[in-house]
Amino acid sequence: MTRTLRAWKTRAAVTAALALAVVAPLAVATEAQAATSGSVCLSALPAQAHTTLDLIASGGPFPYRQDGVVFTNKEGVLPSQRSGYYHEYTVVTPGAPTRGTRRIVTGQRYHEDYYTGDHYATFRLINFGC
């Protein structure tokens, strides 16, 4: 192999590796953002969501027996995790005869809490900083 061809192949390999190093983290971030519908400020959530978050922080008691059960993520909307990683809690909907459609789903990381107002069709990561 000539020196020029070898240098070109090495340069091409380095360029490809750099491109992957830049694009791969963006792909992961984009996948996580696509899985959820962005974020929502804590202050923008309904008052009942604040009540639910307070109950979660204190360990209950919760208004529904289903609160705290494992959320299986069968819809695949949240980032994929092992079974038992997520748990769901009801956000009371005033006037609803049932649990309604609002939930908070918690992950195992600190402040990894998602809000859904449409019964798992979309999720928004709760931003506790605003």
C-alpha positions in Angstrom: 0.0 0.0 0.0 1.4 3.4 -0.8 2.1 6.0 1.8 -0.6 8.3 0.4 -3.3 5.7 0.3 -2.5 4.6 3.9 -2.6 8.2 5.1 -5.9 8.8 3.3 -7.4 5.6 5.0 -6.1 6.7 8.4 -7.5 10.2 8.0 -10.9 8.8 6.8 -11.0 6.5 9.8 -10.2 9.4 12.2 -12.9 11.5 10.5 -15.5 8.8 10.8 -14.6 8.2 14.5 -14.9 11.9 15.2 -18.2 12.1 13.4 -19.6 9.2 15.5 -18.3 10.7 18.7 -20.2 13.9 17.9 -23.4 12.4 16.5 -23.9 9.5 19.0 -24.6 11.7 22.1 -26.9 13.8 20.0 -28.8 10.7 18.9 -29.2 9.6 22.5 -30.4 13.0 23.5 -32.8 13.2 20.6 -34.1 9.7 21.3 -34.8 10.6 25.0 -36.5 13.9 23.9 -38.5 12.0 21.3 -39.6 9.5 23.9 -41.0 12.3 25.9 -42.6 15.5 24.8 -39.9 17.6 26.3 -40.2 18.9 29.9 -42.7 20.8 32.0 -42.0 23.3 34.7 -43.0 22.1 38.2 -44.9 25.4 38.6 -46.9 24.7 35.4 -48.4 21.4 36.7 -51.9 21.3 38.2 -52.2 21.6 42.0 -53.1 18.0 42.2 -49.8 17.0 40.7 -48.0 18.9 43.5 -50.1 16.9 46.0 -49.1 13.6 44.3 -45.4 14.6 44.3 -45.7 15.4 48.0 -47.3 12.1 48.7 -44.6 10.3 46.8 -41.9 12.1 48.7 -43.5 11.2 52.0 -44.3 7.6 51.1 -48.1 8.1 51.1 -50.8 7.3 52.0 -52.1 7.3 48.5 -55.7 7.8 47.4 -55.8 4.7 45.1 -54.6 1.2 45.7 -52.9 1.2 42.3 -50.6 4.0 43.3 -47.0 2.9 43.5 -47.4 -0.1 41.2 -44.8 -0.9 38.7 -45.3 0.9 35.4 -44.4 -1.5 32.6 -43.9 1.2 29.9 -45.6 -1.2 27.4 -46.4 1.8 25.2 -42.6 2.3 24.9 -42.9 6.1 25.3 -40.4 6.4 28.1 -36.8 5.5 27.8 -36.4 1.7 27.9 -35.4 0.4 31.3 -35.5 -2.9 33.1 -38.8 -4.2 34.6 -39.6 -2.5 38.0 -37.7 0.7 37.1 -40.8 2.9 36.8 -43.7 3.3 39.2 -47.0 5.1 38.6 -49.1 7.4 40.7 -52.5 8.9 40.2 -52.9 12.7 39.8 -56.5 13.3 41.0 -58.7 14.8 38.4 -61.4 16.9 40.1 -64.9 15.7 39.1 -63.8 12.5 37.4 -65.7 9.4 38.4 -62.6 7.3 38.0 -58.8 7.7 38.4 -58.9 9.9 35.3 -56.1 10.2 32.8 -53.4 12.1 34.7 -50.4 10.3 36.2 -46.9 10.8 37.5 -44.5 8.1 36.6 -41.2 8.0 38.6 -37.9 6.5 37.6 -35.2 5.5 40.0 -32.9 8.5 39.5 -33.3 11.7 41.6 -36.0 13.9 40.1 -36.8 11.5 37.3 -40.5 12.2 37.4 -42.7 12.3 34.3 -46.2 13.8 34.0 -48.8 12.6 31.6 -52.2 14.2 31.3 -53.4 11.8 28.5 -53.0 8.4 30.1 -49.5 7.4 28.8 -49.8 8.7 25.3 -47.2 11.4 26.0 -45.0 12.2 28.9 -43.1 15.3 29.9 -40.1 15.2 32.3 -40.8 17.4 35.3 -38.3 20.3 35.6 -38.0 21.0 39.3 -35.9 24.1 38.6 -38.7 26.3 37.4 
